Structure formats: C-alpha cells, structure tokens
C-alpha cells in the first residue's frame, strides 16, 4: 500500500467535468494498492494518516494532525503509484493490485477513515479524474505500508 499525502488549502476531483468531491483545509491522499496488499494494512495506515503531525501550531511548527485541525480528507485511488520505470520508457504496472482487489481495499480504507468522524470525500474508482489542488506549504509526504 502506497500513499502520497498533500496538505492542501483546497482540493477537488472532477469526473466528466462535474465536481464529484471537494474539500477545503485538509489532506489530499492518493492511494495505491499492490498485488500483495490485504486489509491487515488498513488499520495502521488509517491511524498513521490521521495522527501525522504535519499542520502548523500557533508557532507554525508542524505539531498538529488533521484530526487536531478539524481538517477534511480527499481520498483518490491511484494505481500509478505502483509504476515501475526502471526499464524502457513505458511504466510497468504489474505490481499494482488487480482492479477488483484494489477497489475493495480502497472502499475499506475509505470506510475506516469515515468511522473516525472526519469528513471524507473520494474520487471515483476506475474513472478518468481531473484532480486539482492548492498545496499548502507545500507539504507532500510519501508512505508505504
């Protein structure tokens, strides 16, 4: 499981020119799953994302989490996080989970985030999405589970 987190002041997802998700202050989270991933990774990933202290406190030191700031989450499925570009010029995605597995894990990850009470928006699995954001900082964090 690979996650790319971007601290944002705004982010949105469009599908067929229609806004399907929008958040203001919070985290845009691109989520990809690999062939070997299963639901056992989700609790740790959920806890880590929600408790990651990457928001500024009153002294602008990164001491606060998205929970502490009452921020929102925008989760976007992103199989291309598993691109292997070591050979040739075309990325190889064979390490990415098959669509059925990835969609199931993405839905379970989304549900685990929603259970915490934080506002969660999502992109549309398998759709061609236009993702736009205003990166806050910029702060971008990559995690692998």
Protein Blocks (a to p, Z undefined) as FASTA:
>chain_A
ZZdddddfbdcddeehiafbdcdedddddddddfkbcfklmmmmmmmmmmoccbccfkop
afbdfklnopacdddddfklmpcfkgcjbdcfklpccfklmmmmmmmmmmmmmmnopacd
dddehiacddddddehiacddddZZ
